[in-house]
Amino acid sequence: MRKYYQAALVVTAVVSLVSLLIYRHEYNKLRYVLEVFNYFGKPNLKTVKTNCTINVPIFTKPSMKFDEPLSSWQRLDNDLYVYSAYNIRDNEVQVIGFGSSTSIKDIQCAVLFENTDEPVLGSFSYLSIDNKVNLTNADKNINYKGYHFYCTYTKNKVPVGIIFLTKSNANFNEVPILSIKSQPQSLNYTNTGICISPPLIKPIQPLQMVGFINFHDIIGIDNFIVYDFGIPNEFNSNFKELSKSQSPYWKFTYTVVPWNFPFPGIDPTIIKNLIQADCLYRTYNKITYITTLSWDEYIVLKYHHSLADLMKDYKRARMKAERYKLKTSTFCMQQIDSNVVKNITYTIFKKLHYNSIVFDNQPIYIYNTHEALKRNNIYTRDIGKDLVTLNRYKHCFGKLNTESDIEDTSILKFTEDIQNSYIFKKFVIDNKF
């Protein structure tokens, strides 16, 4: 009997040794494959890398370069300034300008090209930026408008700079050179973005700005372009750091653009339209859908969970347009806070009644950037309030009339996503600020 036990032990030992050798062989093969993937990346996966040694996915973000051109308002004349210059069409430079209607007469433009020293005179034309604002004749700034300046040229070269000569300053050496950003000729990405205009009331609390980015990140906004009005450096640095992180938790880009607007007392809608015009050029063929909002405006989806999904449904239904107009609801900040949601600090979840009689004089549009700048007459399609609304949170002047208030709790469906988000945990729960 003892011989059988010994034989069984020998057989078991041999089988174990063979199994161990096979396991070691397969382990080495697998380890080699993982090392190859870790070094070269997975096949057919261009935007995602995986570090197999720590088992944490790393997302490679494309460099969108929204901060180019590095713009600032430059003076051409006492009543005329230019901000940014782009090249999105052959033989034409497009410039964002602002000034009085009398200051743009007798303007000449000249273009600088690659590998050339002398500017070449071009043909100047202009078109006012859509400023459908109810201005009174008593407004001292009524003659000031935003403009698209166009300078056409004949040379078959890449433009790199543009100069404007005015009646009071016709010396090439004394006028500023505005650098030109040549944009891609075809759409490379399918994403969404928001250009953020300065608020009416300054300063704005960092928590309110965190809430704005947090909420729109939840609905799938990929890119935030902030026109700076003096935002604290700590705030910008924190979000720039997160946006540059290779962690999949931070999938958005955060870009700060200078906004040293030189004219005080200009109607805020005109300023917003200027930013919207620059935003369309800045994001041309880099973002599919773009809108311009203030820090107190929120896109609230009623049925969809992301803005991209809403736009896809419109495209599938053959209801495509160059821009889509959102219905606006105004939520007065003086109303009593709602107690429906606990343990969340954002104001948007506490103000749940909108005033139905507040007139909306600032329409909000979502633009198809690739199409909007290709047409002279932009086709606009309204989006129903049953699909999406633009919630605007502001101080309402005069006594509140609660009888005209209507409750809208549709924004509450995002509370769980907000509370589970990494932005909320980092900046609110961990009190980063």
C-alpha positions in Angstrom: 0.0 0.0 0.0 2.9 2.3 0.8 4.3 1.9 -2.7 1.0 3.1 -4.2 1.1 6.2 -1.9 4.7 6.9 -3.0 3.8 6.4 -6.7 0.8 8.8 -6.3 3.0 11.4 -4.7 5.5 11.1 -7.5 2.8 11.5 -10.1 1.4 14.5 -8.3 4.8 16.1 -8.0 5.5 15.6 -11.7 2.0 17.0 -12.7 2.6 20.0 -10.4 6.0 20.7 -11.9 4.7 20.4 -15.5 1.8 22.7 -14.6 4.1 25.2 -13.0 6.3 25.2 -16.1 3.3 25.7 -18.4 2.0 28.5 -16.1 5.3 30.2 -16.1 5.6 30.0 -19.9 2.1 31.5 -20.4 2.8 34.2 -17.7 5.9 35.3 -19.5 4.0 35.4 -22.8 1.3 37.5 -21.3 3.7 39.8 -19.5 5.6 40.4 -22.8 2.3 41.3 -24.6 1.4 43.7 -21.8 4.8 45.3 -22.0 4.4 45.8 -25.7 0.9 47.3 -25.2 2.3 49.5 -22.4 5.1 50.8 -24.6 3.4 51.2 -28.0 -0.3 51.5 -26.9 -3.3 49.3 -27.8 -4.0 48.8 -31.5 -6.9 50.7 -33.1 -7.1 53.1 -30.1 -5.6 56.5 -30.9 -6.9 58.6 -28.1 -6.6 56.3 -25.1 -3.5 54.8 -23.7 -3.3 52.3 -20.8 -0.4 52.0 -18.4 -0.6 48.3 -17.7 1.8 48.5 -14.8 -0.6 50.5 -12.7 -3.8 49.6 -14.5 -5.0 53.2 -14.8 -6.2 54.5 -18.2 -4.6 57.6 -19.6 -6.5 59.8 -22.0 -4.5 61.7 -24.7 -6.3 65.0 -25.4 -5.8 66.8 -28.7 -4.3 70.2 -28.5 -7.1 72.5 -29.6 -5.1 75.8 -29.2 -8.1 77.9 -28.3 -5.8 80.5 -26.8 -4.5 81.4 -30.3 -4.5 84.1 -31.3 -3.5 85.7 -28.0 -5.9 88.6 -28.4 -6.2 92.0 -26.8 -8.1 95.2 -27.8 -5.7 97.5 -29.7 -6.4 101.1 -30.5 -6.5 102.3 -34.1 -8.2 105.6 -33.4 -9.9 107.3 -30.5 -13.2 105.6 -31.4 -12.0 102.4 -33.1 -10.4 99.3 -31.7 -9.6 95.8 -33.1 -9.4 92.5 -31.1 -8.6 89.4 -33.1 -7.8 88.3 -36.7 -8.5 85.0 -38.4 -8.1 83.3 -41.8 -10.9 80.8 -42.4 -11.4 81.5 -46.2 -9.0 81.8 -49.1 -7.7 85.3 -49.8 -9.5 86.9 -46.9 -8.7 87.9 -43.4 -11.6 88.3 -40.8 -11.2 90.7 -37.9 -13.3 91.5 -34.8 -13.6 95.3 -34.3 -15.5 97.8 -32.3 -16.1 101.5 -32.7 -18.3 104.3 -33.8 -20.1 104.3 -37.1 -18.2 107.4 -38.3 -14.7 106.0 -37.4 -14.6 103.2 -39.9 -14.7 105.4 -43.0 -11.6 105.7 -45.2 -9.9 102.6 -43.6 -7.3 100.8 -45.5 -5.9 97.3 -44.6 -2.6 95.7 -45.4 -1.6 92.1 -45.0 1.8 90.6 -44.0 2.6 87.1 -45.4 5.1 84.4 -44.6 8.7 85.0 -45.6 7.9 88.6 -46.6 8.9 91.9 -45.0 6.6 94.4 -46.7 2.9 94.6 -46.1 0.6 94.3 -49.1 -2.5 96.5 -49.4 -5.8 94.7 -49.5 -9.4 95.6 -50.1 -11.3 96.6 -47.0 -15.0 96.0 -46.2 -17.1 95.6 -43.1 -20.4 94.2 -41.7 -21.9 95.1 -38.4 -22.3 92.3 -35.8 -25.9 91.6 -35.2 -26.8 94.0 -32.3 -30.6 93.8 -32.0 -30.7 95.7 -28.7 -33.3 98.1 -27.6 -31.1 101.3 -27.2 -32.7 104.7 -26.5 -31.6 107.9 -28.2 -30.4 109.1 -24.8 -27.7 106.4 -24.7 -24.4 108.1 -25.3 -23.0 105.0 -26.9 -25.7 104.4 -29.4 -23.4 104.9 -32.3 -20.9 102.3 -31.1 -21.1 98.8 -32.7 -19.3 95.6 -33.1 -18.0 94.9 -36.6 -16.7 92.1 -38.8 -13.8 93.7 -40.7 -12.8 91.9 -43.9 -9.5 92.4 -45.8 -9.3 90.6 -49.1 -6.0 90.0 -50.9 -4.7 88.4 -54.1 -1.4 86.8 -53.2 -1.5 83.0 -52.9 0.4 82.9 -49.6 -0.4 82.3 -45.9 -1.3 85.6 -44.1 0.4 86.0 -40.7 -0.4 89.6 -39.7 -2.7 92.5 -40.6 -2.4 96.3 -40.3 -5.2 98.9 -40.4 -4.6 102.5 -41.6 -7.0 105.2 -40.5 -7.4 108.8 -41.6 -5.6 110.1 -38.5 -2.9 107.4 -38.6 -1.6 106.4 -42.0 2.0 105.5 -41.0 2.8 101.8 -41.3 5.4 102.1 -38.5 3.0 103.6 -36.0 0.0 101.2 -36.2 -0.2 97.8 -34.4 0.2 94.5 -36.2 -2.6 92.1 -35.4 -1.4 88.5 -35.7 -3.6 86.2 -37.8 -4.7 82.7 -36.8 -5.3 80.4 -39.8 -8.0 77.9 -38.8 -8.4 74.3 -40.1 -10.1 73.8 -43.4 -12.1 70.8 -42.4 -13.9 69.7 -39.2 -11.7 67.3 -37.3 -13.7 66.8 -34.0 -17.2 66.1 -32.9 -17.6 67.9 -29.6 -19.3 70.8 -27.8 -18.2 74.0 -26.1 -19.1 77.1 -24.2 -17.5 80.5 -24.5 -18.1 82.3 -21.2 -18.6 86.1 -21.2 -17.9 88.3 -18.2 -20.8 88.7 -15.7 -22.8 91.9 -15.2 -22.1 91.9 -11.4 -18.5 91.7 -10.3 -16.8 90.1 -8.6 -18.4 86.7 -9.0 -18.0 84.1 -6.2 -15.6 81.2 -7.1 -18.3 78.7 -5.9 -20.7 80.0 -8.5 -18.1 79.5 -11.3 -17.3 76.0 -10.0 -21.0 75.2 -10.1 -21.3 76.5 -13.7 -18.4 74.3 -15.0 -19.5 71.4 -12.8 -23.1 71.4 -14.2 -22.1 71.8 -17.9 -19.4 69.2 -17.6 -22.2 66.8 -16.4 -24.2 67.4 -19.6 -21.1 66.6 -21.7 -19.6 70.0 -22.5 -16.0 69.2 -23.7 -14.5 72.7 -23.9 -14.7 75.9 -21.8 -13.3 79.1 -23.2 -13.3 81.9 -20.6 -13.1 85.5 -21.6 -11.3 86.8 -18.5 -12.5 89.8 -16.5 -10.2 89.5 -13.5 -10.9 85.9 -12.4 -8.7 84.9 -9.4 -5.4 83.3 -10.5 -6.0 80.3 -8.2 -9.3 79.5 -9.9 -7.9 79.6 -13.4 -4.8 77.6 -12.3 -6.8 74.9 -10.7 -9.0 74.3 -13.7 -6.1 74.6 -16.2 -4.3 72.0 -14.2 -7.3 69.6 -14.2 -7.9 70.1 -17.9 -4.3 69.3 -18.7 -4.4 66.1 -16.6 -4.2 62.8 -18.4 -6.7 61.3 -15.9 -10.0 60.2 -17.5 -11.9 62.1 -14.7 -11.1 65.4 -16.4 -12.2 65.2 -20.0 -12.7 69.0 -20.6 -10.4 71.7 -21.8 -10.2 75.0 -20.0 -8.8 78.0 -21.9 -8.5 81.6 -20.7 -8.7 84.5 -23.2 -7.9 88.1 -22.3 -10.8 90.5 -22.4 -9.6 94.1 -21.8 -12.6 95.7 -23.4 -11.8 99.5 -23.6 -15.3 101.1 -23.6 -17.3 101.4 -20.3 -21.0 101.6 -20.3 -21.6 99.5 -23.4 -24.8 97.4 -23.4 -23.9 93.9 -22.1 -25.7 92.3 -25.1 -23.4 94.1 -27.5 -20.4 92.8 -25.6 -21.8 89.3 -25.6 -22.4 89.5 -29.3 -18.8 90.6 -29.8 -17.6 87.6 -27.8 -19.9 85.3 -29.7 -18.5 86.5 -33.0 -14.9 85.9 -31.8 -15.9 82.6 -30.3 -17.2 81.4 -33.7 -13.9 82.2 -35.4 -11.8 80.9 -32.5 -13.5 77.5 -32.6 -14.1 77.2 -36.3 -13.6 73.5 -37.4 -12.4 72.6 -33.9 -15.8 72.4 -32.2 -19.0 71.2 -33.8 -21.5 73.0 -31.5 -20.7 76.2 -29.6 -22.7 78.7 -27.5 -21.8 81.8 -25.5 -23.2 82.0 -22.0 -22.6 84.2 -18.9 -21.7 82.6 -15.6 -25.3 82.8 -14.4 -26.8 80.9 -17.4 -27.4 77.2 -17.5 -28.5 74.8 -20.3 -31.0 72.5 -18.7 -31.9 69.4 -20.7 -35.4 68.0 -20.1 -35.1 64.6 -21.9 -31.5 64.0 -23.0 -28.6 63.6 -20.7 -26.0 65.4 -22.9 -26.1 68.3 -25.3 -24.4 66.2 -28.0 -27.3 63.7 -27.9 -29.9 66.4 -28.4 -28.0 67.7 -31.4 -27.7 64.2 -32.8 -31.4 63.7 -32.6 -32.1 66.9 -34.5 -29.7 65.7 -37.2 -31.3 62.3 -37.4 -34.7 63.9 -37.7 -33.4 66.0 -40.6 -34.0 69.2 -38.6 -30.5 70.5 -39.0 -29.9 74.2 -38.8 -27.0 76.7 -38.7 -28.0 77.7 -35.2 -30.6 76.7 -32.6 -32.5 79.2 -30.4 -33.1 78.3 -26.8 -36.2 79.3 -24.8 -35.2 81.3 -21.7 -36.6 81.1 -18.2 -35.5 83.8 -15.6 -35.1 82.6 -12.0 -35.1 85.6 -9.6 -32.4 85.3 -7.0 -34.7 87.0 -4.3 -37.0 84.0 -4.2 -37.0 81.8 -1.1 -34.7 78.9 -1.2 -36.3 75.5 -1.8 -35.6 72.7 0.7 -36.2 69.9 -1.8 -32.5 69.1 -2.1 -30.3 68.7 0.9 -26.6 68.8 1.3 -25.9 70.6 -2.0 -24.6 74.2 -2.0 -25.3 75.3 -5.6 -27.9 78.0 -6.0 -29.4 76.5 -9.1 -30.9 73.6 -7.0 -32.5 76.1 -4.5 -34.2 78.5 -6.9 -37.0 76.5 -8.6 -39.5 79.1 -9.6 -39.1 81.2 -12.7 -40.9 84.5 -13.5 -43.1 84.1 -16.6 -43.4 87.8 -17.2 -39.7 88.7 -17.3 -38.9 89.7 -20.9 -36.0 88.0 -22.5 -33.9 90.5 -24.4 -30.8 88.3 -24.7 -31.6 85.3 -26.9 -29.2 82.4 -26.6 -28.1 80.3 -29.6 -26.3 77.1 -30.1 -24.2 77.4 -33.3 -23.1 74.8 -35.8 -19.7 76.4 -36.2 -18.8 74.8 -39.5 -22.0 76.0 -41.1 -22.7 79.3 -39.4 -19.7 81.2 -40.8 -20.2 79.8 -44.4 -23.5 81.5 -45.0 -24.7 85.2 -45.1 -28.2 84.3 -44.0 -28.1 82.0 -41.0 -31.0 79.6 -40.8 -32.3 79.4 -37.2 -34.5 76.7 -35.7 -36.2 77.1 -32.3 -35.9 74.3 -29.8 -39.0 73.6 -27.7 -39.0 74.0 -23.9 -40.0 70.4 -23.6 -36.5 69.4 -24.7 -34.2 72.1 -23.3 -34.4 75.5 -21.6 -31.8 78.2 -20.8 -32.1 79.0 -17.1 -30.9 82.5 -16.2 -30.4 83.3 -12.5 -30.4 87.0 -11.9 -31.6 89.7 -9.5 -35.0 90.9 -10.6 -35.8 94.6 -10.0 -39.0 95.6 -8.4 -41.3 93.6 -6.1 -41.6 90.0 -6.9 -45.0 88.8 -8.1 -45.3 85.3 -6.8 -48.6 84.8 -8.7 -46.7 84.9 -12.0 -44.0 82.4 -10.8 -44.0 78.9 -12.3 -42.2 76.0 -10.6 -39.7 74.1 -12.7 -37.9 71.2 -11.0 -36.4 69.6 -14.2 -32.9 70.7 -13.1 -33.1 68.4 -10.0 -32.6 65.3 -12.1 -28.9 66.3 -12.3 -28.4 66.5 -8.5 -27.2 62.9 -8.1 -24.7 63.2 -11.0 -23.4 66.5 -9.5 -22.9 65.0 -6.0 -21.1 62.0 -7.5 -18.9 64.1 -9.8 -15.2 64.6 -9.2 -15.4 68.4 -9.5 -18.0 68.5 -6.7 -16.0 66.3 -4.5 -12.7 68.2 -5.1 -14.0 71.8 -4.9 -17.0 71.6 -2.7 -16.7 68.6 -0.3 -12.9 68.9 0.0 -13.2 72.7 0.0 -10.4 73.4 -2.5 -11.2 77.1 -2.4 
